[in-house]
Amino acid sequence: INLKYKLFEEDYIHTYYPDFYLPESNEYIEIKGHWWKSSDGRVDDRRKMKKILECNSDKKITILEKQDLLKLGIEV
């Protein structure tokens, strides 16, 4: 299960592999423990996830962070 996206208009097509896919609800789940960003700005998880959501607006993609998992009773 993967989704395609472009970070920049002139960029090549990247492939994103979500952490989970729930076929019953046709939903993709991404668990974010930490949002990485390199000092040179080349790697930026927030920018990447924003583009993934934009390029796959027809898909249901849920991002769960630490506080979301704690609310669900999942210890991290």
C-alpha positions as CSV (number, residue, x, y, z in Angstrom):
1,I,0.0,0.0,0.0
2,N,1.5,3.3,-1.0
3,L,0.6,6.8,-2.1
4,K,2.4,9.1,-4.6
5,Y,3.3,12.7,-4.1
6,K,5.6,15.5,-5.3
7,L,7.4,17.9,-2.9
8,F,7.9,20.5,-5.6
9,E,6.2,21.1,-9.0
10,E,9.4,20.3,-10.9
11,D,10.2,17.4,-8.6
12,Y,10.0,13.7,-9.4
13,I,7.1,11.5,-8.0
14,H,7.9,10.2,-4.5
15,T,6.3,7.1,-2.9
16,Y,5.0,7.3,0.7
17,Y,4.3,4.1,2.7
18,P,1.9,4.8,5.6
19,D,2.3,2.9,8.8
20,F,-1.1,1.2,8.6
21,Y,-4.0,0.8,6.1
22,L,-7.4,0.0,7.4
23,P,-9.4,-1.7,4.6
24,E,-12.7,-1.7,6.5
25,S,-12.7,2.2,6.6
26,N,-10.4,2.6,3.5
27,E,-8.1,4.8,5.8
28,Y,-4.4,5.3,5.9
29,I,-2.8,5.9,9.4
30,E,0.5,7.6,10.0
31,I,2.1,7.5,13.5
32,K,4.3,10.5,14.1
33,G,6.5,10.2,17.2
34,H,8.8,13.1,16.1
35,W,8.6,15.6,13.2
36,W,12.1,15.5,11.7
37,K,13.6,18.6,10.1
38,S,17.2,18.8,9.0
39,S,19.3,21.9,9.8
40,D,19.6,22.6,6.0
41,G,15.8,22.3,5.6
42,R,16.1,19.5,3.0
43,V,14.3,17.0,5.2
44,D,11.1,18.3,6.7
45,D,8.4,15.9,7.8
46,R,5.7,18.5,8.2
47,R,6.3,19.8,4.6
48,K,6.3,16.2,3.3
49,M,3.0,15.2,5.1
50,K,1.4,18.4,3.9
51,K,2.2,17.5,0.3
52,I,1.1,13.9,0.8
53,L,-2.3,15.2,2.0
54,E,-2.6,17.7,-0.9
55,C,-1.6,15.1,-3.6
56,N,-4.0,12.5,-2.1
57,S,-7.0,14.6,-1.2
58,D,-9.3,11.9,-2.3
59,K,-7.9,9.5,0.4
60,K,-8.6,9.4,4.1
61,I,-5.3,9.9,5.8
62,T,-5.1,10.2,9.6
63,I,-1.9,11.4,11.4
64,L,-1.7,10.3,15.0
65,E,0.8,12.0,17.4
66,K,1.8,11.1,20.9
67,Q,-1.1,13.0,22.5
68,D,-3.6,11.2,20.2
69,L,-2.2,7.8,21.2
70,L,-2.4,8.7,24.9
71,K,-6.1,9.8,24.5
72,L,-6.7,6.3,23.0
73,G,-5.1,4.7,26.1
74,I,-2.0,3.6,24.2
75,E,1.2,4.2,26.2
76,V,4.2,5.5,24.3
